[in-house]
C-alpha cells in the first residue's frame, strides 16, 4: 500500500511545495487542509474535479479536508491566468453560482470528516481598516508586483490591473489565516496557477501566528495542445449534468488522446497503481482498442454521476452505431448525436417522401447524387443505423425517431441528423 506522498508522486500531482519536509508530514496523517473554489459559473468543471479528487486522496490517507466556496473572493475575481479584468458579478448572480457549486464541493468527500465553508462568512464582515492592519502591513507592494499573476498584467499596459484584482491575493491569504486560527488548517492546495496566492497565505500565517504551515500545488489539467481546461475556455466539461450530460462527459474521456490518457487516469481515478500501469501497457500495445480510455470514462462518470449513469452511457455509446438507436429516449438520442452536424428539413417534405439519395447529398454525406447512389449500392449507407441497399429508397414519417429526428450515416463514422420542422 503506497503512502500518500508516494501516491501523489506516482500520479504526478506534486507540482510545487513550499517546503520539501511537507511530504514526510503528509504520510503521518492528521492534517487539516483546504482548497478554494470561486463561483465564476454555476458549476465546477474538470479542472475543479482534479482538486476535489486530491482532497479525497488526502481524506482517505487520514487528513481532514475543507472545501471552501469563494462567496467573498468571488466578488473580486482572481487575476491569475487572465489577460484582462474579469467582469464584476452582481450579488444575485454570485449567489446563483454559489447555489450551483455548493452541492458539488462535497460530492466525493466523506462529509462526516470534512468541512464545507464559504469565505463570505468572514470576508463579508471584514472592515477596510482591519484588513489593512491585519493583512496589508505584512506585505510590500514590491512583493505583490513580483507575483506572476500581477506581473503578466503589468507587462500589458493597455490592460493593466485594477486595485480590486490586485488585492485578491491578500484576501486569499486572509482565508488561510482564518482557516488556520478557526479550524487548525495547516495546508492549502491548488492548481499551479495558484502558487503566488498560496505562498502569500503561508507567509501571512507564519507572520501573524508564528506557526509552520504549508502549500502544495498540482499541475493544471491540460489539453493535448498544452492549453488548460477552464470555466471560460472552449471545450469546458462541466460537473453539472444539465450543462454537460453524463454521456457527453463519458465521450469526452473516451475520446481522450493517447498522449493524455495516462495523466487523466492518474488525476481523476482511484484505480490502484498496478491497474493504471496495465492500462498504460494496453495503450502502448493496442491503442486502437482504447482500453485505457474506456476505463477512464467509466471511472470518472461513476465518480461524478454514479454507476447507473455509467451503464446508460455504455448502452448509448453502443447504440450510436447500432440498431438500438431507435430505442433510445429523446434525451439520450440528442446526447449521443450532440456532436453530429444537423440539417433542418421541412416536415412536409418527409411526409411526401424524401429520397435517400437526395437526403445523403443534402446532409453532405455525398458530394453528388451519383456518389450517394454508389454508397447505397456498396452497402455503406444507413438510416437509423439500418443498412440501406435500395437506391430508390424513400424516407417517410415512419423513419422519424420521436416524430422528429432521422439519423443518416455513411460508412462507419460519418453521422448526420435530419430534424423535421
N, C-alpha and C positions, 0 to 999 in steps of 0.2 A: 504494500500500500504506500504510494508516494506521499511525502509530506506536502503541505500547502505550497511551500516555496518551490519544491520540485515540480508540482503540478502546474503552477503558474509559469515556470520556466519552460516546461515541455510545450505548453500551449502558446508560447510566445507572448504572454500577457504582461511581461515586465519590460516596460519601455524606459522609465526613469524612476529612481528612488532618491529621496532626499538624503538617505544615509544607508550605506550597504549593510549596516548592522540590523536594519529592519527585517531582512529576510530570515535571520535566525529567530527573531522575535515572533514572526508570523507562525512559526511551527509550534510555538508554545501555547497558542490559543488564548482566549480571554480578552482580546482587544475589542473595543467598540470603534467602528469605522463608519464613514458616510460617503455617499456620492450624491451630488446635487443635480436636479433636472429642472431647467427653466421651462415654463409653459409658453413656448413660442408657437405652438399649434395645439389643436385639441386632441392630439395623440402623440405618443412616443413612436420611435421608428427603430430600424435595425441597429443604428449606431447607439441608441439608448439601451437596446437589448443587451449589447456587449457589457455595459456597466451593470445592468441588473443581474446578468449571469455571473459576473465577477463577484458581486455582493453575495450571491448564493453560494459560490465556492468558498468564500470566507466563512459564511454561516455553517456550512457543512463541516468546516475544519474547526469549529468551536468558537468562532467570533460572533459578536452581535452587530448586525448591520443597521444603519439608519438610511432610509430612503427619503431624501429631502426635496420637497417641491419648492420651487423658487417663486412663491407668491409675492415676495418683496423684490428680489433681484429681477424678476420678470418685468417689473415696472420701469427698469432702467435699460437692460439689454447688454449682453456681453459683446464687446467689440471684437473678441477673438475670432479669427478666420473670416472676417468681413472687411471688404474694401471700402464700404461706405456705411453711413449711420443707419442703424436699424429703425424701422418705423415704431413710434411710440404706441403702445397698446392702451386702449381705454380700460378702465376698471372692469366694465361689463364684459369686454372681450376676454380680458385676462381671467376673470372668474369662470367664464365658459370653458376656457382652455384648461384651467385647473380641474374643473369637474371632469374633463375628459381624461386627463392623465393620472389623477389620483388612484383610480382602481388598478391601473397598470403598474404603479410604483411598487405595490406589494404582491403583484400577481404570482411571482415564482419564489417568494420568500415564505418561510415559516413565521407567521405573524405572532406566534407565541413567544418568540425571542427576536423580535425586530421592531423598530420604531418607524412610523410614517409621520413625518413632521413637515411644517410649512414655515419658511423663514419670514413670512409676513408677521408671524407671531411676535417677533422681536424687532424686525426692521420697521414695521408699521408704527411702532411707538417710540422709535429712536429719534431723539431730538438732534438738530444740527449741531448744537454746542457739545452735546455728549459725544456725538460721532467724531467731531474734530479733536476733542480732548482724549478720548479713549483709543481712537484708531489713528487719526491723522497725524498726531505728533510723533508716531513711531516710524514714519516713512518719509523719505525725501522725494521731492519731485524728480530728482535725478534717477533714483531707483525706478520709479514708475515709468518714466520715459524710456528707460532701457529695456522694459519688458517687450517681448516680440509683438504682442497684440497691439501695443501702442506704437511701437517704432514703425511698424508697417504702415500705419495710418499717417504718421509724421512724414514718411517718405513720399506721400501723395498730398502735396499742399492744396491741390484742388478739392480734396475731400476733407482732410484734417480729422479731428476728433473732438467731440463736444466735452465739456466738463462733466456732463452726466455720464457718458460712457467711460470717460477717464477715471471716474470714481468707482466703477464697477468692481475692480479688483479689491478695493478696500472693503466694500460691502461683503464680498465673498470671504475675505479674511475674517471679518467680524462674525460671519456664520460659524467658522471653525472655532473661534474663541468661545462663542456662546454654547456650542455643542460640547466643547471640552469642559467648560465650567458646569453646565447644567446636566450633562449626561455622561461625562467621563470619556468623551470621544478623543482618541489619540491618533487617528489615521484618516486622511482624506484620499480618496481615489478618484480618478477621472481620466478622460482621454488625453493624449499627449498635447493637444491644443490648450489644455487647462494648466499646464506646468507653471506658468508665471503666476496665475491666480493661487494655485496650491502653495507655492513657496512663500507667497505673501502671508497666507494663513498660518503656515508653520512658524514663520518669523514672529508674527503678532502674538501667538500663544506663548512662545518662548520669552518674549519681552515682557508681557503682562503677567504671566503666571510662573515664569522660570521653570516651566515643565518641558520635558522632551516629548515632542510629537513628530509625526512623520507624514510624508506624502508619497504616493505611488501613482504613476500614470501607465495606462495601457496604450497600445497602438490604436490608431483610428481604423475604422472599417473602410477599406479602400476598394474601388472598382479595379478591374484589370488595367485600366489606363493610368492608375495611380491617383485619381481624384477621389475625394471622400464622399460617402453617402451622408446626407444630412437632411434636415427638415425642409430646407428651401432649395435643395439641389434637385435636378431632374432624376427620375427613376426612383423616387423615395418608396420604400416598403414600410408601410405603417403597421403598428400592432393592433389598431382598431379594425375589426373585421368589416366595418362599414366603409372604411377608406381603402383598405387592401383586403380583398376577400381571402379566406384561408387557402382557396385554390390558387389564387394569384401568388400568394406567399410560397406555396408549395412549388409552383412552376418557377418562381424566381430562383429558389435554391436548387431545384432540379436542373436548371439551365446554367448553374454556376460554371464559370470557366475552369478547366482543369488546373490552371495556374493558381486559382484562388480556393479551390475546394478544400485543400489541406488546412489552410488557415481558418476557413469558416468552420470546419469540423472541430477544431480546437477552441475557437472562440465561443461557439453557440451550442455545443452539445456537451453532455456529461458522460459520453462514452469513455470507457477505460482506454488507457494509453495503447495497450496491445491491439484493441479493436480498431483504433484510429490508424495505427501503423499498418494493419492488414488492409485497410481501405486505401491507404497511400500506395501500397503494392498493387492493389487491384487497378487503381487509376493508371499506374505506370505500365502494367502488363496489358490491360484491355480497356483503354479509355472510352471506346465506343459503347461499352456496356453501362457506363455511368453509375457503377455500383456505389461509389462514394457519394455522388450527388443524391442518389435515392435515399441513402441512409441519412444524409444531412437534411433533406427535405422532410422526411418522416420525423426526425428528432425535433426540428425547430417548430413545425406545426403542432406536434404533440405538446411541446413545452408551452407554446403561446395559446393554443386553441383547444387542446385536448385530443385524446386518442380517437374519439368519434369523428372528428374532422379529418384526421389522417385517413381513415377508411373511406370517407366520402371523396376526398381528394384523389386517392388512388383509383377509386372506381371511375371518377370523372376523367382522370388522365387517360385511363384505358379506353373510355367511351369516346374520347375526342377523335380517335381513328377507328372506332368500331361501330357496328350497327346499333349498339346500346345507346348511341347518342339520342335516339328518338325517345328513350325512356327517361331522360334527364328532366328535372324540373326546369322551368323557365329561368329561374335564378342561376342554377348551375350551368345551363346551356350558355347563358350570357357570360358566365365566368370562364368557361373553357374556351370560348371563342373571343375573349376580350381583346386579344392581340391580332385577331384576323381582320383584314380590311372588310368593310361593309358597304354595300350599294343598296340604295333605296329603289324599290320598283313599285309602280302603281299596282294596287291590289287587282284592279280590273284587268290589267294585262295578264296576270297569272290566272285569274278566273277564266279568261277567254282562251288560255293556253299559250304558254311561252315556250318556244322550242329550246331544248337543252343546248343546241349549237349556239343560238343567239345568247343564251344566258352565260355560257362559258366565255364567249367573246366580250360581252358587256362587263363581266367581272374581271376581265384582264387575265384570265387563266389561259386564254388562247389569243394569239395576235390576229387571227382571221378565222372565218368560218371553216375554211379548209383545214386549218390546224386543229380546230375544235372537232371536226369530223374524224380526223386521224386519231386524236386522243381517245375518242369514244370507241372507234373501231379496234384500237390496240388494247382496250380494257383499262385505260388509265383515267377514266372519268367516273366520278362518284356523286350521287345525290343522297344527302344524309347518310353518307358512308356506305351506301349500297352501290356496287359496281354497275355501271350502265354500258350496254353493248349495242344498243339500237340508235343509229344516228337520227332516226325520225322521232326519238323520244320527245314528248311534250310534257312540260311541267304544269301541274294544276293545283287546285286548292287542297287536294289530298296529300300533297307533298309538304305542305306547310307545317312546321312544328309550332305548337301553341298558337296555331292560326296566324302566324306572323313571320316565321323565320324559315329559311331554306339554306342548308349548308352544302356548298359545292366544294369539290376537291378534285385536283388534278395531280396524279402521281401520289407520292407518299406524304408530302408535306405542304403542298400549296393549297391553302384553305381560304375560302371567301364566303361571306354570308350575304344572302339577299334578304332584305327586310321589306315586307309588304306594307305600304302606307295608303 
